[in-house]
């Protein structure tokens, strides 16, 4: 029997997890899913994801795939997994895909969204899903700043140490800010790939522009300098969502 390649689309609240990737002595999304799939299929399973979300980062539509000799159809796998998974992980879809499909290498682009609550009072019920900033932000300055990101360039200024990446060049297809809607701002970035903590470092630097600490021209210079030390602080993980992956 030939192995079948199955793609899953997941949503998860990353608050309780140390990111996607399986690690020793750490609670991760990959570990839980692989363990439950092993229970269902009766054999070892390795999940390949579109990208490794960090500790505390959430996903609305994470894509992963695995190969199996199990005769269980995808819909049975979806239902079975959802009956075994904790309430903060959901399998939204499961389907057969060609053997050549790879969640990471077949992807054309990914979209991330960062949520900022910009008002005096926090929302205690959404505290795990947004960065609360009480001081007023100049959204026009923030929008002018991130607009310079579009295009293909070296994004070393927004790459955290320890990434192991040898090529810091990425193509940003779009970068925009929307809101505020009841104080909620959303920064959305689509790119063909992302460096380690790239979105969070961009957001942290854009917030400095919003607070008047730097100008949009200075933001552009930071991009050009390709030096992480010149950029702003890294935004907290809790406000970041993997929105979708395009193939």
Helices and strands as residue ranges (DSSP letters): E 4-12, G 14-16, H 29-41, E 48-49, E 58-68, H 74-84, E 89-97, E 109-117, E 131-132, H 139-146, G 147-149, E 151-154, G 156-158, E 169-181, E 184-191, H 198-210, H 216-225, G 228-230, G 237-239, E 240-246
